[in-house]
Amino acid sequence: MNGPHDLGGADGFGPLPLEDNEPLFHGEWEKRVLALTLAMGATGAWNLDMSRHARERTPPAQYLSSSYYQIWFEGLTRLMRERGLATPEELATGKASQPPAQLKRVLKADDVARVLAAGGPCDRETSTRPVYAVGDIVRAALVNPKGHTRLPRYVRGHTGVIERVHGCHVFPDANAHGEGEQPQWLYGVSFDAGAIFGPGRAGDTIHVDMWEPYLERA
């Protein structure tokens, strides 16, 4: 979907509020949001792509006026409401009004370090062959998906070159909507920044990892 989260190449939003030696967190509540997001993600009630899409669905005015972890919290509470894990009233009061739901898994405190170290690899085995090879000239699809996508707006319709073939990976556009992993080949594609952002970036390149359905031969 085209939304406030996809700001690559956009301007007019003012300077970034950069901080020297910026801390990882700006308040204790941010630590709690990170912990809650990780703990709930580990339950298996949704996947990573669903989590990203939940944040993207934050209304634009709210998204653009929110901090990083405020957006995370909005996405988390949206998922909990949609899956019947908490009612709006429970989220507002912080008090349960119904019995707790049965979850697939529970992340125990002693297991956090091990689970985080293991990560969540998204590469998958496949019997298919990649359509493209290193050196092929491709064009990013000129589309405007209504759902989740990892295809940035600023490269759509532009021509690039395949630099790497990463293997077969979970396709986020399907996985975010409960349609299964539908693994697709993933490529590292290089684009001429000057062709995308203008002559001020001539000579620079932009590198984007792109799933096979995002590409067509130029």
N, C-alpha and C positions, 0 to 999 in steps of 0.2 A: 504494500500500500504506500501511497505518497502521503507523507505526514511530516510533522515537525522534527522527527528523529533523523530524517534524511537531509542533512544540511550541507553535505559536501559540496564545496564550490560556491555556496551562497554567501552573500555579503549583506551589509546594512543592519547587522545585529549589534554593532558596537564592539569595543575591544574586549578581549577575554580577561577576566579578573585573575591574572596570574599572581601567585604568592611565592615568595622566596622560602625555600625549605617547607613547603606546604605539608601539613600533617596528613596521615592516612585518613583520619576522621576529624570532623569539626565539632563533634559532640557525642556524648555517650549513646544517644538514641540511634546514631548512625551505625554504631557497632551492633546494636540490637537488631536493626533492620537487616544487616548483612547476615547475622546469625539466623534469624527467622527465615530469610530467603533460602539459605543453604539447607536448613533443617527441613523445610517444607518441600523443597525440590527433591531431597533424598527420599521422601515418602513414596515417590512414584505416582503421585496424583496428577502430575503433568510433566512434560519434558522441557528441555532447555529452550527449544524454539517456541513452544507455547508461552514460556515465561517472557521471552523477548517480545513476542507479539502482544502480550498483555500490557507491557509498558508502552508500546507504540500506540495503543488504542487510547491512551490518555488524551483528553481533549486538548487541541493545540495551545490555547491560551494558558491552560493549566500546565502543560508540558514545558512550555518556554519560560514560565515563571517559577518553575520548580528546580530544586537542587537535585544532584545526582541520586542521592538516597531517598529523596521524596518521591522521585519517579519510580524507584525500585519498590517502595512501600505501596504506592498506588497500584502497580502491577500485581504485587502479592495479594493485596486485599481484593482486587478484582477477580483473580483466580479462585480465591477462597469462597467468594460469594457465588461465582458461577458454578462451582462444584459442590455447593451445599455444605461446605465445611464451616461456614460461619455466616450468620445473618447480618444485615446492616446494623441492627440494634446491638448485637453482640460486639461488633467491631467498634461501635460508638461508645458503648459502656465499658467494654473490657470484661464483661461478665457473661458466662455461658447460660443460655436459656434452654438448651436441648442437650441430650446425651452426646458425647463425643463420637465422631465417625470412626469406623474401622479403617485403618490405613495399611497399605502393603508393607511398609517398612518404617522403622523409627530409628533416627540417627542418635545414638548414645554419645554422651560427651567424650567418653574414652576412645571412641572410634573416629572422631572428627579429623585428627591429623592424618590417620591412615587413609580415610576416604578422600580427603583433599589431595593427598599425594598421588593416589591412584588416578585421579581425574576421571574424565568421561570420554574416552576415545570415540571418534565418530567415523573412523575409516572402516570399511566393510569389504569382505571378500566378494568377488563377482566373477562370473563366467563370460561377461561381455568384454568387448574390446573398445578402447577409446576411439571416438570419431576423429579427434584432432591429435596432431603431433607437434613437438617443439619446432618452431619456425613457421607454422601455419599462420596465415593472416585471417583474422576473424572479425566479425562485427557483433557488438553487444546488441541484443534484441531491443527494439524500440517499442516497449510495452509499458502499461500502467496497471500492474496487478492490483486487484482489490484486496487481496489478503497479504500475508507475510511474504517478504522476499528479501534476499541478501544482494540483490542486484541494484547498485547505487544509481540514482537518477542521472548523475552527472556523466556517466559513461554510456548511457543508453543511446544507441544509434551511432556510436563512434567505433572506429576501426583500431584493432590492436594486434599484437603478435603473441602467440603462445610461447611462453618461456619455460614452463615446467608442467609436467603432468603429475599431480599429487596422488593419484589413485582414486578409488571409488569411496564416496562419503555420503552420509545421511543427507537427504535433500530437504533443507529447512522449509521450503515452500509447501511441501506436503506434510512434513512432520508437525508443523505448527498448528495444523488443522485436524489432527487426529486421523490422517489418511495413511499412516504408516511411514516407515523410513524411506521407502522408494529410493535406494542409493543411486547416485549418479556420479559420473566421472567429474573430477574437480581439477581445474587448470589454473596456473599462474599466468596472468595476461598482462602485458606491458602496453601502455597507451602513451602517446605523445601529449604531454601536458599543454603544450602550446595550442594544439588543435582543439583542446577542450576548454581551456581557460583563457586563451588569447596569447598574443605575441609576448606579453610580459613573462610568460613561463616557457618561452622557446628554449629547446635543448633539455628541458627537464622531462622526466618520465613519471608516470603513475602506475603502480603495480596493484592489481586487484585479483583476488582469488575468485573464480567464477565457475559455477556448475554448468555442465554441458547444455541443459535446456536454455541457458541464458545466451547461447552463442549460435551464430550462423556463419557460413563461409562468406568472406567478403568478395 
